[in-house]
Amino acid sequence: MEKVDADGGAVIAFRGNEFADPPALIKAIAGEGTLAKVRPDQRVVFIRDWERPADRLKGVAAILTRLVGLAEAEQKAA
C-alpha cells in the first residue's frame, strides 16, 4: 500500500499502481458488490459508514489485513 484515506470509507492507493495478485484483488472487490469499486486513477474504494474514529480505525485495519493476506498468499505460491 502506498496511501490510505479513510473518510466515508477507505480509499487505497497501491505503490506503482500494482498489486501482488491482481485476479485475487478483483475477486475481492467483486465480492463486495456495490460497496467497493476501482476508480479511474486505479485507487480502490471501499464504501463504509463509520460513525466513530475507533470504528474507522478497526474497519480500515480489517480491510488492510485482508489485502495483505491476498498479497502474501501470492508470494507464498510463487
C-alpha positions in Angstrom: 0.0 0.0 0.0 1.1 3.5 -0.7 -1.6 5.6 0.8 -4.9 5.0 2.7 -7.6 7.7 3.2 -10.5 6.9 5.5 -13.3 9.4 5.2 -16.6 7.8 4.4 -14.9 4.5 3.7 -11.4 3.6 2.7 -9.6 4.8 -0.4 -6.4 2.7 -1.0 -3.6 3.6 -3.4 -1.1 0.9 -4.3 2.6 1.7 -4.8 3.2 1.9 -8.5 -0.5 1.0 -9.1 0.5 -2.6 -8.7 -0.8 -5.5 -6.5 0.9 -8.8 -6.0 -2.2 -10.8 -7.1 -4.5 -8.7 -9.4 -7.0 -11.5 -10.0 -7.4 -12.0 -6.2 -7.9 -8.3 -5.8 -10.5 -8.1 -8.5 -12.3 -11.1 -6.9 -12.3 -9.4 -3.5 -13.6 -6.2 -5.0 -16.3 -8.0 -6.9 -17.3 -9.8 -3.7 -18.0 -6.5 -2.0 -20.8 -5.8 -4.6 -21.7 -2.1 -4.6 -19.5 -1.4 -1.5 -16.2 -1.4 -3.5 -15.0 -0.1 -6.8 -11.9 0.8 -8.7 -11.6 4.5 -9.6 -10.1 5.7 -12.9 -6.9 6.7 -11.0 -6.5 3.0 -10.0 -7.4 3.6 -6.4 -9.7 1.1 -4.7 -12.6 2.5 -2.7 -14.3 0.5 0.0 -17.6 2.4 0.8 -18.4 2.3 4.5 -20.2 4.4 7.1 -18.1 4.5 10.2 -19.5 6.9 12.7 -16.7 6.9 15.3 -13.0 7.2 14.7 -12.4 3.9 16.6 -14.8 2.2 14.2 -13.0 3.7 11.2 -9.6 2.5 12.6 -10.9 -1.0 13.1 -12.6 -1.1 9.7 -9.6 0.1 7.8 -7.4 -2.4 9.7 -9.7 -5.2 8.7 -9.6 -4.2 5.0 -5.8 -3.8 5.0 -5.4 -7.2 6.8 -7.5 -8.8 4.1 -5.5 -7.2 1.3 -2.2 -8.1 2.9 -3.4 -11.7 3.2 -4.2 -11.8 -0.5 -0.7 -10.4 -1.4 1.1 -12.8 1.0 -0.8 -15.8 -0.4 0.5 -14.9 -3.9 4.1 -14.5 -2.7 3.9 -17.9 -0.9 2.6 -19.6 -4.1 5.4 -18.1 -6.3 
